[in-house]
Amino acid sequence: MNETYVITFHVKPAEVRRFHALLDGVLDAMRGEATFVRAALHVDPDRPNMFQLHETWSDRKDVLTVQLQRDYRRVWHAALEEILAEPRSVAIWTQLRADP
């Protein structure tokens, strides 16, 4: 069963460009992973430094033991403390239904 990781980011206004530059590399790289299903990045229309990322994967164990350790995520994870105004929040949701 697919799971979606809903991650909310409150980015420091001066770091929004860096946030995008680093995250774009991660998103581009993870598209090639075998258990990757889809990802979508959203921005709050009233707060241009608030973002929500939805990453959907087919295997939780793979995400936790393999994907989070990928080399292409290291620079991203290391930069989060400098980029974020507050710690990110992560929620995991199990998909029950999907409609095109």
C-alpha positions in Angstrom: 0.0 0.0 0.0 1.4 3.4 -0.9 2.2 5.9 1.8 2.5 9.7 1.4 4.9 11.7 3.6 3.4 15.1 4.1 6.2 17.5 5.1 5.6 21.1 6.0 8.4 23.6 5.8 8.4 27.2 7.2 11.3 28.6 5.3 13.2 31.8 6.3 12.2 34.4 3.7 15.9 35.1 2.7 16.4 31.3 2.2 13.5 30.6 -0.2 15.6 30.5 -3.3 18.2 28.2 -1.7 15.3 26.0 -0.4 14.1 25.5 -4.0 17.6 25.0 -5.4 18.4 22.2 -3.0 15.0 20.6 -3.0 14.8 20.5 -6.8 17.9 18.4 -6.9 16.4 15.9 -4.4 13.1 15.7 -6.3 14.9 15.2 -9.6 17.0 12.4 -8.2 14.3 10.5 -6.4 12.2 10.2 -9.5 14.5 7.4 -10.6 14.0 5.3 -7.4 12.2 2.0 -7.8 9.8 2.6 -4.9 9.0 6.2 -5.8 5.4 6.8 -6.9 5.1 10.6 -7.1 5.8 13.9 -5.4 4.1 17.3 -5.3 5.3 20.6 -3.8 2.8 23.1 -2.7 3.1 26.7 -1.5 0.7 28.6 0.8 -0.9 31.3 -1.4 -0.9 33.7 1.5 2.6 32.9 2.8 5.2 32.5 0.1 7.7 30.9 2.5 5.4 28.1 3.7 5.6 24.9 1.7 4.2 21.4 1.9 5.8 18.5 0.1 3.9 15.3 -0.6 6.2 12.3 -1.3 4.4 9.1 -2.2 6.4 5.8 -1.9 5.4 2.2 -2.2 7.6 0.8 0.6 8.0 2.4 4.0 11.0 0.2 5.0 12.8 1.2 1.9 12.1 4.9 2.6 13.4 4.7 6.2 16.4 2.4 5.6 17.5 3.3 2.1 16.0 6.5 0.6 16.6 8.8 3.6 20.3 7.8 3.5 20.8 8.5 -0.2 23.8 10.7 -1.0 21.7 13.2 -2.9 19.8 14.0 0.3 22.8 14.7 2.5 23.4 18.3 1.5 19.7 18.9 1.7 19.3 17.5 5.2 22.5 19.3 6.4 21.1 22.7 5.1 17.7 22.5 6.7 18.7 24.0 10.1 20.0 27.1 8.3 17.1 27.3 5.8 14.1 26.7 8.1 12.5 29.2 10.5 11.3 26.3 12.6 11.6 22.5 12.5 9.7 20.8 9.7 6.7 18.6 10.5 6.3 15.2 9.0 3.1 13.1 8.9 2.7 9.8 7.2 -0.6 9.0 5.4 -1.6 5.6 4.0 -3.5 5.8 0.7 -7.0 4.4 0.6 -8.1 5.6 -2.8 -6.7 7.5 -5.8 -8.6 9.1 -8.6 -7.1 10.5 -11.8 
